[in-house]
């Protein structure tokens, strides 16, 4: 019961802290708008062209796939470190996790998400 009270206090205080930071950012922001403030910053040089350019969706697909497989390595690292102490159940769970990710990679290849042109 004591742990539950401590957890509740932690969650409440962390939520209040996050809300306080949002309110402080809103209150302390610089509210005057000017053409210089709204212009694109290019290392002190006069901006050339519009800063709002269209990016190809291929970049987004590569970024998402990179994040998926980057997170996979983060999740598999503790498993690899404690492999000797884990039982057969954990090894089966790891293989299920890897197979789900390989299924996602197969889906990406099948729908030609990895083709650059």
C-alpha positions as CSV (number, residue, x, y, z in Angstrom):
1,X,0.0,0.0,0.0
2,X,2.9,2.3,0.8
3,X,4.3,1.8,-2.7
4,X,1.0,2.7,-4.3
5,X,0.8,6.0,-2.3
6,X,4.4,6.8,-3.4
7,X,3.6,6.0,-7.0
8,X,0.5,8.1,-6.9
9,X,2.4,11.1,-5.4
10,X,5.1,10.7,-8.1
11,X,2.6,10.6,-11.0
12,X,0.7,13.6,-9.6
13,X,3.8,15.7,-9.0
14,X,5.3,14.8,-12.4
15,X,2.1,15.7,-14.2
16,X,1.9,19.0,-12.3
17,X,5.6,19.7,-13.2
18,X,4.9,19.1,-16.9
19,X,1.9,21.3,-16.8
20,X,3.8,24.0,-15.0
21,X,6.5,23.9,-17.7
22,X,3.9,24.3,-20.4
23,X,2.3,27.2,-18.7
24,X,5.6,28.9,-18.0
25,X,6.6,28.5,-21.7
26,X,3.3,30.1,-22.7
27,X,3.5,33.0,-20.2
28,X,7.2,33.8,-21.0
29,X,7.0,33.6,-24.8
30,X,7.8,36.6,-26.9
31,X,4.5,37.7,-28.4
32,X,5.5,40.5,-30.8
33,X,5.5,39.4,-34.4
34,X,7.7,41.0,-37.0
35,X,8.9,40.1,-40.5
36,X,12.4,39.7,-39.2
37,X,11.3,37.3,-36.5
38,X,9.2,35.3,-38.9
39,X,11.9,35.0,-41.5
40,X,14.1,31.9,-42.0
41,X,17.4,32.0,-40.2
42,X,20.3,31.1,-42.5
43,X,23.5,31.8,-40.5
44,X,23.1,35.6,-40.8
45,X,22.7,35.6,-44.5
46,X,19.6,36.9,-46.3
47,X,17.2,34.0,-46.9
48,X,16.8,32.8,-50.4
49,X,13.5,31.3,-51.4
50,X,10.7,29.9,-49.3
51,X,11.5,27.7,-46.3
52,X,8.4,25.6,-46.8
53,X,9.5,23.0,-49.3
54,X,7.9,19.7,-50.1
55,X,9.7,16.6,-49.0
56,X,9.2,13.3,-50.7
57,X,7.4,10.7,-48.7
58,X,10.3,8.3,-49.2
59,X,12.3,10.1,-46.6
60,X,9.5,9.6,-44.1
61,X,9.3,5.9,-44.9
62,X,13.0,5.4,-44.4
63,X,12.9,7.4,-41.1
64,X,10.0,5.2,-39.7
65,X,11.7,2.0,-40.7
66,X,15.0,3.2,-39.2
67,X,13.2,4.0,-35.9
68,X,11.5,0.6,-35.9
69,X,14.7,-1.3,-36.2
70,X,16.6,1.1,-34.0
71,X,14.1,0.5,-31.2
72,X,14.4,-3.3,-31.9
73,X,18.1,-3.2,-31.0
74,X,17.4,-1.2,-27.8
75,X,14.9,-3.8,-26.7
76,X,17.1,-6.7,-27.6
77,X,20.2,-5.4,-25.9
78,X,19.1,-6.3,-22.3
79,X,18.0,-9.7,-23.6
80,X,21.4,-10.3,-25.1
81,X,23.2,-9.3,-21.9
82,X,21.2,-11.6,-19.6
83,X,20.8,-14.5,-22.1
84,X,22.5,-17.0,-19.8
85,X,20.1,-16.3,-16.9
86,X,16.9,-16.5,-18.9
87,X,14.9,-19.6,-19.5
88,X,13.5,-21.1,-22.6
89,X,10.3,-19.0,-22.4
90,X,12.3,-15.7,-22.7
91,X,14.2,-17.1,-25.7
92,X,10.9,-18.0,-27.4
93,X,9.5,-14.5,-26.6
94,X,12.6,-13.0,-28.2
95,X,12.1,-15.0,-31.4
96,X,8.4,-14.0,-31.5
97,X,9.5,-10.4,-31.2
98,X,12.1,-10.7,-34.0
99,X,9.6,-12.6,-36.2
100,X,7.1,-9.8,-35.8
101,X,9.7,-7.2,-36.9
102,X,10.8,-9.4,-39.8
103,X,7.1,-9.6,-40.8
104,X,7.0,-5.8,-40.8
105,X,10.2,-5.7,-43.0
106,X,8.6,-8.2,-45.4
107,X,5.5,-6.0,-45.6
108,X,7.8,-3.0,-46.4
109,X,9.6,-4.9,-49.1
110,X,6.4,-6.3,-50.5
111,X,4.8,-2.9,-50.8
112,X,8.0,-1.5,-52.3
113,X,8.6,1.0,-49.5
114,X,12.3,0.5,-49.7
115,X,12.6,1.4,-53.4
116,X,14.3,4.7,-53.9
117,X,13.1,5.4,-57.4
